[in-house]
Amino acid sequence: MLSAQQLEAYITQNLACEYIKVLGDDGTHFESVIVSNAFVGKSMLQQHQLVYSALGDRMRSEIHALSMKTYTPEQWSKLSA
């Protein structure tokens, strides 16, 4: 069974994140907030595709569902102000 911390590690191994928080309690369904400079100038779909790419085949095998909220650092700073 996959933990939220393992999922965070999988993402950050392949995607530079300024902030990341993953929550999940059943080992297959997760919610996440991800802030990355890699998202600058990209649509939400492209941002999610970057995360899926960082996870590789794990999305097909270990992870059943991943809800994502993705932000650029600028967007994130406005939300947390």
KAZIPE-V375501 format. One line per field, one symbol per residue. burial: b if it has 16 or more other C-alpha atoms within 10 Angstrom, else e. A space follows every 50 residues. Layout:
burial: ???
This chain:
burial: eebbeebbebbbeebebeebebbbeebbbbebebbbebbeeeeeeebbeb beebbeeeeeeebeebebebbbbeebeeeee
